[in-house]
């Protein structure tokens, strides 16, 4: 199949339909004027206008429908098989000349449908996932076209085109055609499917392909990029940072960006007198930005004084433009009490460096600390209910009994997080090589590696891990070499599922992560609590005691946040993703009412320790309300992927690459 018409301008199609209507109208007026004995000038004027409109229509028909190959779309003497393919991505809502691109495609297709003989086979395919089949008749095809609506989970147009070609090949009718209605945006023609499209075309030489361009020649738009949140789960009184890019296509000037945040209200959502009542939303930030074509401007909001509970918010551009779909971005956060952390320090040792790094005294006094640390010694471990803590930290642990190792393993298996910071108290042959210990450790403690020089230090090779993300923008300027490590445990071999997060500069693992059941363990091969001059021995490193030890402060805070958030649900998704929220059967309701952005409330049930919502086609806030001794409110937000609202036009060379010249 070769494209017989590379691009038919939608203006020609709609103008043709308009001229037909004008011709009939003028002819009718001329007849009426003659019948009512109006002046000959009026009669001849309207009749001449009708003739001119008819002539223009004939000329336009020849121009729009006459392909370079000499085949005309309008040749409809015999029935044929036609597959109509529509791009229904959100970008097709772009409005130009008071009409969306999807409306333009629909009008053109309905005109084309009227040209088909009544016994033709017609299929209507779109970007929404659906089985490719022919409609029962032309009336059914007409209804399918009229029902077309944008979808938040569009398939690439190339994928739909392949389905259309394969469907056309199944028809026994002699004339088989595929019509593609598209705005010719870049995002509709991804490079991944080029080979498959070319192969399908080469295997369907008797299928004619027509690409009908309904896009705007020079689209103009201002929109918001994806949001960046400082956290999805925060502690009370912690600030929330929200950032986004404001981008422009073909437009310049000033635009206003505002942030609204809902109250946490356990009584809502609810339906009263047939009306859906949502929590009250308050403006919490407003910025005026200057945009220029092809550029992006960063906006940032910081929100203080967050109360406990789930909050839904939105960042939006005020005013109007051609594409409302990218003028707002939704987000959800969960504000909790400070994370409870159990810190196990060695007898006679100190937990000061860790505690002051993650919960400084000043913040504890004002109730702004993100962590609530409970410090004990190893002898008290068996007396603790570990499930009361979001994470457990073992600072320079000595040999532990099998019962303690077993408790730690059970805690992690159930979803808890453990941080182990090995130091001089560890004794490789004793306890740490036991079967119970090895079930928790990421490998065997082979030996202590030591040096008297200052040439060994942490050396991250990548900052992709969430615990290292804060260093990403500073990756080339973090002074790791200023904080030497003099001793560490060489751990080898590592378990198959263990991952090195940070190596030492000479290659041995420094920080290792390993999943255990539903939880995780992060192991440091050197301690984070050694004083500068410990009594009777040399310090193992200068991580917490070196001059201006900000890398230690950032690393420990981000690592602890990573550990405690292991049980925190992801609260922000893109359309089409399955939203999965953690569920504690002993605490959470089993049944919830789900309030989606565009539908009636529906009942959903949790399954075990997971609450899954599979249908997330529409952007906006998804709200969950249950009852367990009182109302329980949860939720998450869904946004469109950026490519679904991308309006930049595809280059002709790119289209030739996909479809052939």
C-alpha positions as CSV (number, residue, x, y, z in Angstrom):
1,X,0.0,0.0,0.0
2,X,1.4,3.4,-1.0
3,X,-0.1,6.6,0.2
4,X,-2.1,7.8,-2.9
5,X,-2.7,11.2,-1.2
6,X,0.1,12.1,1.1
7,X,-2.0,14.9,2.7
8,X,-5.4,16.2,1.9
9,X,-6.0,19.6,3.5
10,X,-9.0,19.5,5.7
11,X,-9.9,23.0,4.6
12,X,-10.5,21.7,1.1
13,X,-12.8,19.0,2.4
14,X,-14.8,21.3,4.6
15,X,-14.9,24.0,2.0
16,X,-16.2,21.5,-0.5
17,X,-19.0,20.5,1.9
18,X,-19.7,24.2,2.5
19,X,-19.8,25.0,-1.2
20,X,-22.3,22.2,-1.7
21,X,-24.5,23.7,1.0
22,X,-24.1,27.2,-0.5
23,X,-25.0,25.9,-4.0
24,X,-28.2,24.3,-2.7
25,X,-29.1,27.4,-0.7
26,X,-28.5,29.9,-3.5
27,X,-30.4,27.7,-6.0
28,X,-33.3,27.5,-3.6
29,X,-33.4,31.2,-3.0
30,X,-33.3,31.8,-6.8
31,X,-36.3,29.4,-7.3
32,X,-38.1,31.2,-4.5
33,X,-37.4,34.6,-6.0
34,X,-38.7,33.5,-9.4
35,X,-41.8,31.9,-7.9
36,X,-42.7,35.1,-6.0
37,X,-42.1,37.3,-9.1
38,X,-39.0,39.1,-7.7
39,X,-37.0,41.3,-10.0
40,X,-34.9,39.5,-12.7
41,X,-31.8,41.0,-11.2
42,X,-32.4,39.2,-7.9
43,X,-33.2,35.9,-9.6
44,X,-30.2,36.1,-12.0
45,X,-28.0,37.1,-9.1
46,X,-28.8,34.2,-6.9
47,X,-28.8,31.7,-9.8
48,X,-25.4,33.0,-10.9
49,X,-24.1,32.6,-7.4
50,X,-25.3,29.1,-7.3
51,X,-23.6,28.3,-10.5
52,X,-20.4,29.9,-9.4
53,X,-20.4,27.9,-6.1
54,X,-21.1,24.7,-8.1
55,X,-18.2,25.4,-10.4
56,X,-15.9,26.2,-7.5
57,X,-16.9,22.9,-5.9
58,X,-16.1,21.0,-9.0
59,X,-12.7,22.6,-9.3
60,X,-12.0,22.0,-5.6
61,X,-13.1,18.4,-5.9
62,X,-10.6,17.9,-8.7
63,X,-7.9,19.5,-6.6
64,X,-8.5,17.8,-3.3
65,X,-9.4,14.4,-4.4
66,X,-7.3,14.0,-7.5
67,X,-4.2,12.2,-6.3
68,X,-0.8,12.3,-8.1
69,X,-1.4,8.7,-9.1
70,X,-4.5,9.7,-11.0
71,X,-6.9,7.9,-8.5
72,X,-9.7,9.9,-7.0
73,X,-11.1,9.2,-3.6
74,X,-14.5,10.3,-4.9
75,X,-14.8,7.5,-7.4
76,X,-17.6,5.6,-5.6
77,X,-19.4,3.6,-8.3
78,X,-18.8,0.2,-6.8
79,X,-18.8,-0.7,-3.1
80,X,-15.4,-1.0,-1.4
81,X,-13.9,-1.6,2.0
82,X,-12.8,1.5,3.8
83,X,-11.0,1.7,7.2
84,X,-11.2,5.1,8.8
85,X,-8.4,5.7,11.4
86,X,-8.7,8.6,13.8
87,X,-6.1,10.0,16.1
88,X,-8.0,10.6,19.4
89,X,-5.1,11.7,21.6
90,X,-5.8,14.7,23.9
91,X,-3.9,17.0,21.5
92,X,-6.8,16.5,19.1
93,X,-8.7,18.9,21.4
94,X,-6.6,21.7,20.0
95,X,-9.1,24.4,18.9
96,X,-8.4,26.4,15.7
97,X,-11.0,28.5,13.8
98,X,-13.5,27.7,16.5
99,X,-13.2,23.9,15.9
100,X,-11.2,21.2,17.6
101,X,-9.0,19.0,15.4
102,X,-11.2,16.0,16.3
103,X,-14.3,17.9,15.3
104,X,-12.6,18.7,12.0
105,X,-11.7,15.0,11.5
106,X,-15.3,13.9,12.3
107,X,-16.9,16.4,9.9
108,X,-14.6,15.4,7.1
109,X,-15.2,11.7,7.7
110,X,-19.0,12.1,7.8
111,X,-18.8,13.9,4.5
112,X,-16.7,11.1,3.1
113,X,-19.0,8.4,4.5
114,X,-21.9,9.9,2.5
115,X,-19.9,9.3,-0.7
116,X,-19.7,5.5,-0.1
117,X,-22.3,3.1,-1.8
118,X,-24.7,1.7,0.8
119,X,-23.2,-1.8,0.6
120,X,-19.6,-0.7,1.3
121,X,-17.7,-2.1,4.3
122,X,-16.6,0.6,6.7
123,X,-14.5,0.3,9.9
124,X,-13.8,3.0,12.4
125,X,-10.6,2.7,14.4
126,X,-9.2,5.1,16.9
127,X,-6.3,5.5,19.3
128,X,-8.4,4.0,22.1
129,X,-7.6,0.2,22.4
130,X,-10.3,-1.7,20.6
131,X,-10.7,-4.8,18.4
132,X,-10.3,-3.9,14.6
133,X,-13.6,-5.0,13.0
134,X,-15.9,-3.7,10.3
135,X,-19.1,-1.9,11.3
136,X,-22.4,-3.7,10.6
137,X,-23.4,-1.0,8.1
138,X,-22.9,2.6,7.2
139,X,-25.3,3.8,9.9
140,X,-23.3,2.0,12.5
141,X,-20.1,3.5,11.2
142,X,-21.7,7.0,11.3
143,X,-22.6,6.5,15.0
144,X,-19.1,5.3,15.7
145,X,-17.7,8.5,14.1
146,X,-20.1,10.7,16.0
147,X,-19.2,9.1,19.3
148,X,-15.4,9.7,18.9
149,X,-13.9,11.4,21.9
150,X,-10.3,12.0,23.1
151,X,-8.7,9.3,25.3
152,X,-6.0,9.8,27.9
153,X,-4.4,6.5,27.0
154,X,-3.9,6.7,23.2
155,X,-2.1,4.1,21.2
156,X,0.5,5.4,18.7
157,X,-1.1,6.2,15.4
158,X,1.4,3.9,13.7
159,X,0.1,1.0,15.8
160,X,-3.6,1.7,14.8
161,X,-2.5,2.1,11.2
162,X,-1.0,-1.4,11.2
163,X,-4.3,-2.8,12.5
164,X,-6.2,-0.9,9.8
165,X,-4.1,-2.2,7.0
166,X,-4.4,-5.8,8.3
167,X,-8.2,-5.4,8.6
168,X,-8.5,-3.9,5.0
169,X,-6.7,-7.0,3.7
170,X,-9.3,-9.3,5.1
171,X,-12.1,-7.7,2.9
172,X,-13.1,-9.6,-0.3
173,X,-14.2,-6.4,-2.0
174,X,-12.0,-5.2,-4.9
175,X,-11.4,-1.7,-3.7
176,X,-9.7,-1.5,-0.2
177,X,-8.7,1.8,1.3
178,X,-7.4,3.2,4.6
179,X,-8.0,6.8,5.5
180,X,-5.9,8.3,8.4
181,X,-7.3,11.5,10.0
182,X,-4.4,13.1,11.9
183,X,-3.1,16.5,13.0
184,X,0.4,15.3,11.8
185,X,2.0,15.9,15.2
186,X,5.4,14.4,15.9
187,X,4.3,12.3,18.8
188,X,1.8,10.4,16.7
189,X,4.5,8.9,14.6
190,X,7.1,7.3,16.9
191,X,10.3,5.8,15.5
192,X,9.7,2.4,17.3
193,X,7.0,1.3,14.8
194,X,8.6,2.4,11.5
195,X,9.8,-1.0,10.5
196,X,6.5,-2.6,11.3
197,X,4.5,0.0,9.3
198,X,6.8,-0.3,6.3
199,X,6.4,-4.0,6.4
200,X,2.6,-3.8,6.6
201,X,2.5,-1.4,3.7
202,X,4.8,-3.6,1.5
203,X,2.6,-6.6,2.2
204,X,-0.6,-4.7,1.2
205,X,0.1,-3.3,-2.3
206,X,-3.6,-3.4,-3.2
207,X,-4.6,-1.3,-0.2
208,X,-4.7,2.4,-0.9
209,X,-3.6,4.7,1.9
210,X,-4.8,8.3,2.3
211,X,-3.5,10.6,5.0
212,X,-5.9,13.5,5.7
213,X,-4.3,16.4,7.6
214,X,-6.7,18.1,10.0
215,X,-4.0,19.9,11.9
216,X,-3.2,23.6,12.3
217,X,-0.3,24.7,10.1
218,X,1.2,26.8,12.8
219,X,-0.2,25.6,16.2
220,X,0.2,28.1,19.1
221,X,0.0,26.9,22.7
222,X,1.3,27.5,26.2
223,X,1.3,24.5,28.6
224,X,2.6,23.0,31.8
225,X,5.2,20.2,31.9
226,X,5.2,17.4,34.5
227,X,5.3,18.4,38.2
228,X,8.2,17.9,40.4
229,X,7.3,17.4,44.1
230,X,9.8,17.5,47.0
231,X,7.9,14.5,48.4
232,X,4.6,12.6,48.0
233,X,4.6,11.6,51.7
234,X,5.5,14.3,54.1
235,X,5.6,14.8,57.8
236,X,3.5,17.5,59.6
237,X,4.9,21.0,59.3
238,X,7.4,19.9,56.6
239,X,7.4,22.3,53.6
240,X,6.2,21.1,50.2
241,X,8.1,22.2,47.1
242,X,6.2,22.1,43.8
243,X,7.9,22.9,40.5
244,X,7.0,22.8,36.9
245,X,8.1,24.1,33.5
246,X,5.9,26.5,31.5
247,X,6.6,25.9,27.8
248,X,5.5,27.9,24.8
249,X,4.9,26.9,21.2
250,X,4.6,29.9,18.9
251,X,3.5,32.4,21.6
252,X,5.1,35.0,23.7
253,X,3.9,37.2,26.6
254,X,2.9,36.9,30.2
255,X,0.9,34.0,31.8
256,X,-0.2,33.5,35.3
257,X,0.4,30.2,37.1
258,X,-1.5,29.4,40.3
259,X,-1.5,26.5,42.8
260,X,-4.6,25.4,44.7
261,X,-4.5,22.9,47.5
262,X,-7.5,21.2,49.1
263,X,-8.1,20.9,52.8
264,X,-7.9,17.4,54.3
265,X,-11.5,16.7,55.0
266,X,-12.6,13.3,56.2
267,X,-16.3,14.1,55.6
268,X,-15.7,14.6,51.8
269,X,-16.1,13.6,49.1
270,X,-19.8,13.0,49.5
271,X,-22.9,13.3,47.5
272,X,-25.7,15.6,48.8
273,X,-28.9,16.3,46.9
274,X,-27.3,14.8,43.8
275,X,-24.3,17.1,44.0
276,X,-20.7,15.9,44.5
277,X,-19.2,17.9,47.4
278,X,-15.4,18.0,47.5
279,X,-13.0,19.4,50.1
280,X,-12.5,23.1,49.9
281,X,-9.5,24.2,47.7
282,X,-7.5,27.3,48.7
283,X,-5.0,29.3,46.5
284,X,-1.6,28.7,48.0
285,X,0.6,30.3,45.3
286,X,0.6,32.5,42.3
287,X,3.4,33.4,39.8
288,X,3.5,35.5,36.7
289,X,5.9,34.2,34.0
290,X,7.1,35.5,30.7
291,X,7.1,33.0,27.9
292,X,8.8,32.9,24.6
293,X,8.4,30.6,21.6
294,X,10.4,27.4,22.0
295,X,11.5,28.1,25.5
296,X,10.5,26.9,29.0
297,X,10.3,28.9,32.2
298,X,10.5,27.2,35.6
299,X,8.0,28.1,38.3
300,X,8.3,27.1,41.9
301,X,5.9,27.1,44.9
302,X,6.7,26.4,48.5
303,X,3.8,25.5,50.8
304,X,4.1,25.6,54.6
305,X,1.8,24.6,57.4
306,X,0.4,21.4,56.0
307,X,-2.1,19.6,58.2
308,X,-2.3,15.8,58.6
309,X,-4.1,13.8,56.0
310,X,-4.4,13.4,52.2
311,X,-4.4,16.6,50.1
312,X,-5.2,17.0,46.4
313,X,-3.9,20.0,44.6
314,X,-3.6,21.4,41.1
315,X,-1.2,23.7,39.3
316,X,-2.8,25.6,36.5
317,X,-2.4,28.2,33.9
318,X,-5.1,30.9,34.1
319,X,-6.7,32.3,30.9
320,X,-7.5,30.4,27.7
321,X,-5.6,29.0,24.8
322,X,-6.2,26.5,22.0
323,X,-5.4,23.4,24.1
324,X,-6.9,23.3,27.7
325,X,-5.6,19.7,28.2
326,X,-2.1,20.8,29.2
327,X,-3.1,23.9,31.2
328,X,-3.3,22.0,34.5
329,X,-1.4,19.4,36.4
330,X,-2.8,17.5,39.4
331,X,-0.9,16.2,42.5
332,X,-1.7,14.3,45.7
333,X,0.3,14.3,49.0
334,X,-0.1,12.5,52.2
335,X,0.9,14.4,55.4
336,X,1.7,12.1,58.3
337,X,3.2,12.3,61.8
338,X,7.0,12.2,62.1
339,X,8.4,8.8,61.0
340,X,9.2,6.6,64.0
341,X,12.7,5.2,63.8
342,X,14.3,2.7,66.2
343,X,18.0,3.5,66.6
344,X,20.0,0.6,68.1
345,X,23.4,1.9,69.4
346,X,26.2,-0.2,70.8
347,X,26.6,-0.2,74.6
348,X,28.8,2.7,75.5
349,X,28.5,4.1,71.9
350,X,26.6,7.1,70.6
351,X,23.7,7.7,68.2
352,X,24.3,11.5,68.3
353,X,25.6,11.9,64.8
354,X,22.6,10.1,63.2
355,X,19.9,11.6,65.4
356,X,21.1,15.1,65.0
357,X,21.4,14.7,61.2
358,X,17.9,13.4,60.7
359,X,16.1,15.1,63.6
360,X,18.0,18.2,64.8
361,X,17.3,19.4,68.3
362,X,15.8,22.7,67.1
363,X,13.3,20.9,64.8
364,X,12.4,18.5,67.5
365,X,11.6,21.4,69.8
366,X,9.3,23.1,67.3
367,X,7.6,19.9,66.1
368,X,9.1,20.1,62.6
369,X,11.4,17.1,62.6
370,X,10.7,14.5,60.0
371,X,11.8,11.6,62.1
372,X,11.1,10.6,65.7
373,X,14.0,8.6,67.0
374,X,13.7,6.0,69.8
375,X,17.2,5.0,70.9
376,X,18.0,1.6,72.6
377,X,20.8,-0.8,73.1
378,X,21.0,-4.3,71.5
379,X,20.0,-6.1,74.7
380,X,16.5,-4.4,74.4
381,X,15.8,-5.4,70.8
382,X,13.8,-8.5,71.6
383,X,11.5,-6.4,73.9
384,X,10.5,-4.0,71.1
385,X,7.5,-4.3,68.8
386,X,9.3,-3.6,65.6
387,X,6.2,-3.1,63.5
388,X,5.7,0.2,65.4
389,X,8.7,1.6,63.6
390,X,9.0,2.7,60.0
391,X,12.7,1.7,60.0
392,X,15.3,0.1,62.3
393,X,18.9,1.3,62.3
394,X,21.7,-0.9,63.7
395,X,24.7,1.4,64.5
396,X,28.0,-0.5,64.6
397,X,26.3,-3.7,65.8
398,X,28.1,-6.5,67.6
399,X,27.3,-10.2,67.4
400,X,23.5,-10.8,67.7
401,X,21.7,-13.9,68.8
402,X,19.9,-16.0,66.2
403,X,16.6,-14.9,67.8
404,X,17.4,-11.3,67.1
405,X,18.4,-11.9,63.5
406,X,15.2,-13.9,63.0
407,X,13.1,-11.0,64.4
408,X,14.8,-8.6,62.0
409,X,14.3,-10.9,59.1
410,X,10.6,-11.3,59.9
411,X,10.3,-7.5,60.3
412,X,11.7,-6.9,56.8
413,X,9.8,-9.7,55.2
414,X,6.5,-8.0,56.4
415,X,7.6,-4.7,54.8
416,X,9.9,-3.1,57.3
417,X,13.2,-1.4,56.4
418,X,16.5,-2.0,58.1
419,X,19.7,0.1,57.9
420,X,22.9,-1.7,59.1
421,X,26.1,0.4,59.6
422,X,28.9,-2.0,60.2
423,X,32.0,-1.1,62.3
424,X,34.6,-2.3,64.8
425,X,32.0,-4.2,66.9
426,X,31.3,-6.6,64.0
427,X,33.0,-10.0,64.4
428,X,33.0,-11.9,61.1
429,X,33.3,-15.5,62.4
430,X,30.9,-14.9,65.3
431,X,27.2,-14.5,64.6
432,X,27.6,-12.7,61.3
433,X,28.2,-15.9,59.4
434,X,25.4,-17.7,61.1
435,X,22.5,-18.8,58.8
436,X,20.1,-16.4,60.6
437,X,22.5,-13.5,60.1
438,X,23.2,-14.4,56.4
439,X,19.4,-14.2,55.8
440,X,19.6,-10.5,56.6
441,X,23.1,-9.6,55.4
442,X,23.8,-9.0,51.6
443,X,26.9,-11.3,51.7
444,X,29.7,-12.6,53.8
445,X,32.0,-10.3,55.9
446,X,35.3,-11.5,54.5
447,X,37.8,-9.2,56.2
448,X,38.4,-5.7,57.4
449,X,40.1,-3.5,54.8
450,X,42.3,-0.8,56.3
451,X,44.7,1.9,55.2
452,X,46.7,4.6,57.0
453,X,46.4,7.1,54.1
454,X,43.5,9.3,53.1
455,X,43.0,8.0,49.6
456,X,39.9,5.8,50.1
457,X,36.4,7.4,50.0
458,X,32.9,7.0,48.8
459,X,32.6,7.3,45.0
460,X,29.1,7.1,43.6
461,X,29.2,6.1,39.9
462,X,25.6,7.1,39.3
463,X,23.0,9.2,41.1
464,X,20.0,7.4,39.6
465,X,18.9,5.8,42.9
466,X,16.2,7.7,44.9
467,X,18.5,7.9,47.9
468,X,21.1,9.7,45.8
469,X,18.8,11.9,43.7
470,X,19.6,15.1,45.8
471,X,23.2,14.9,44.7
472,X,22.3,14.7,41.0
473,X,22.6,18.4,40.2
474,X,25.9,18.6,42.2
475,X,27.3,15.3,41.0
476,X,30.6,16.8,39.8
477,X,31.2,19.0,42.8
478,X,30.4,16.7,45.8
479,X,33.7,16.6,47.8
480,X,33.7,12.9,48.7
481,X,37.5,12.8,48.8
482,X,37.4,15.2,51.7
483,X,35.9,12.5,54.0
484,X,38.3,9.6,53.9
485,X,37.5,6.1,55.0
486,X,40.3,4.3,56.9
487,X,38.6,1.0,57.5
488,X,35.6,-0.9,56.1
489,X,34.3,-4.4,55.9
490,X,34.9,-6.2,52.6
491,X,31.6,-8.0,51.8
492,X,32.0,-10.8,49.3
493,X,30.5,-12.6,47.6
494,X,27.3,-10.6,47.4
495,X,24.0,-12.3,47.2
496,X,22.4,-12.5,43.7
497,X,19.7,-9.9,44.5
498,X,22.0,-7.5,46.3
499,X,22.8,-4.1,44.5
500,X,25.7,-1.8,45.1
501,X,24.4,1.7,45.6
502,X,27.8,3.3,46.3
503,X,31.2,1.8,45.8
504,X,34.5,3.0,47.3
505,X,36.8,4.7,44.8
506,X,38.9,1.5,44.5
507,X,35.8,-0.6,43.6
508,X,34.7,-2.5,46.7
509,X,31.1,-2.1,47.8
510,X,30.4,0.7,50.3
511,X,26.6,0.8,50.4
512,X,24.5,-2.2,49.4
513,X,20.8,-2.6,49.1
514,X,18.9,-5.9,49.2
515,X,15.2,-6.7,49.1
516,X,13.8,-9.0,51.7
517,X,10.2,-10.0,51.2
518,X,8.2,-6.8,51.1
519,X,10.9,-4.8,52.8
520,X,14.5,-3.8,52.2
521,X,17.9,-3.7,53.9
522,X,20.6,-1.1,53.2
523,X,24.1,-2.0,54.6
524,X,27.0,0.3,55.0
525,X,30.4,-1.4,55.0
526,X,31.7,1.4,57.3
527,X,30.0,3.1,60.3
528,X,28.2,6.5,60.3
529,X,28.6,7.1,64.0
530,X,32.3,7.0,64.7
531,X,33.7,10.0,66.7
532,X,36.8,11.7,65.5
533,X,38.9,10.3,68.3
534,X,37.4,7.2,69.8
535,X,39.0,5.9,73.0
536,X,41.5,3.1,72.5
537,X,41.3,2.8,68.7
538,X,41.4,4.7,65.4
539,X,38.3,6.1,63.9
540,X,37.0,4.2,60.9
541,X,36.2,7.3,58.8
542,X,35.6,11.0,58.8
543,X,32.1,10.9,57.2
544,X,30.3,12.6,60.1
545,X,33.3,14.5,61.6
546,X,35.1,16.0,58.6
547,X,35.0,19.8,58.1
548,X,31.7,21.0,56.5
549,X,30.3,17.5,56.4
550,X,27.2,18.4,54.3
551,X,27.5,15.3,52.1
552,X,27.0,13.1,55.2
553,X,24.0,15.1,56.3
554,X,22.3,14.9,52.8
555,X,23.2,11.2,52.3
556,X,21.9,10.1,55.7
557,X,18.7,12.1,55.4
558,X,17.9,10.9,51.9
559,X,18.8,7.3,52.8
560,X,16.5,7.4,55.9
561,X,13.7,8.9,53.8
562,X,14.2,6.2,51.3
563,X,14.0,3.5,54.0
564,X,10.9,4.9,55.8
565,X,9.0,5.6,52.6
566,X,9.2,2.0,51.5
567,X,5.7,1.4,52.9
568,X,4.4,4.7,51.5
569,X,2.3,4.4,48.5
570,X,3.1,6.2,45.2
571,X,0.4,8.8,44.9
572,X,1.0,10.3,41.5
573,X,0.6,8.5,38.2
574,X,0.2,9.0,34.4
575,X,-2.9,8.0,32.6
576,X,-3.1,4.3,31.9
577,X,-0.9,3.2,34.8
578,X,-2.3,0.9,37.5
579,X,-2.5,2.7,40.8
580,X,-1.4,0.5,43.6
581,X,-1.9,1.6,47.2
582,X,-0.6,-0.3,50.2
583,X,-3.3,-1.9,52.4
584,X,-3.0,-3.0,56.1
585,X,-6.0,-5.3,56.6
586,X,-5.9,-4.9,60.4
587,X,-6.2,-1.2,60.1
588,X,-7.7,-0.2,56.7
589,X,-11.2,-0.7,55.3
590,X,-11.8,-3.5,53.0
591,X,-14.3,-1.7,50.8
592,X,-14.0,1.8,49.4
593,X,-16.1,4.2,47.3
594,X,-14.0,5.4,44.4
595,X,-14.7,8.9,43.0
596,X,-13.0,9.3,39.6
597,X,-12.7,12.6,37.8
598,X,-15.4,11.9,35.2
599,X,-17.6,9.1,36.5
600,X,-20.1,8.1,39.1
601,X,-18.8,6.7,42.4
602,X,-18.1,3.0,42.3
603,X,-17.3,0.4,44.9
604,X,-14.0,-1.3,45.0
605,X,-12.5,-3.9,47.3
606,X,-8.9,-4.3,48.5
607,X,-7.2,-7.7,48.0
608,X,-4.9,-8.7,50.8
609,X,-2.3,-6.0,51.3
610,X,-2.9,-4.2,48.0
611,X,-5.6,-1.8,46.7
612,X,-5.4,-1.6,42.9
613,X,-7.2,0.7,40.6
614,X,-6.7,-0.3,37.0
615,X,-8.7,2.2,35.1
616,X,-7.0,5.6,35.1
617,X,-7.8,7.0,31.7
618,X,-8.9,10.4,32.8
619,X,-6.5,13.0,34.4
620,X,-7.5,14.4,37.7
621,X,-7.9,13.5,41.4
622,X,-9.1,10.0,42.3
623,X,-10.6,9.9,45.7
624,X,-11.2,6.9,48.0
625,X,-13.5,6.9,51.0
626,X,-14.1,4.0,53.4
627,X,-15.0,3.4,57.0
628,X,-13.2,1.6,59.8
629,X,-14.5,2.9,63.1
630,X,-14.8,6.3,61.3
631,X,-14.2,7.7,57.8
632,X,-11.0,6.8,56.1
633,X,-10.0,9.0,53.1
634,X,-7.3,8.2,50.7
635,X,-6.5,9.1,47.1
636,X,-4.1,9.7,44.2
637,X,-3.7,11.9,41.1
638,X,-3.3,11.1,37.5
639,X,-1.9,13.3,34.7
640,X,-1.5,13.1,31.0
641,X,1.9,12.1,29.7
642,X,3.6,15.1,28.0
643,X,3.7,13.5,24.6
644,X,-0.2,13.3,24.4
645,X,-0.5,17.0,24.2
646,X,2.6,17.7,22.0
647,X,1.5,19.8,19.0
648,X,4.7,20.2,17.1
649,X,4.2,19.1,13.5
650,X,6.0,16.1,12.0
651,X,8.6,16.9,9.3
652,X,7.7,15.7,5.8
653,X,10.9,13.7,5.7
654,X,9.8,11.9,8.9
655,X,6.4,11.1,7.4
656,X,8.2,9.7,4.3
657,X,10.3,7.6,6.5
658,X,7.3,6.0,8.1
659,X,4.9,5.8,5.1
660,X,7.3,5.8,2.1
661,X,7.5,8.6,-0.5
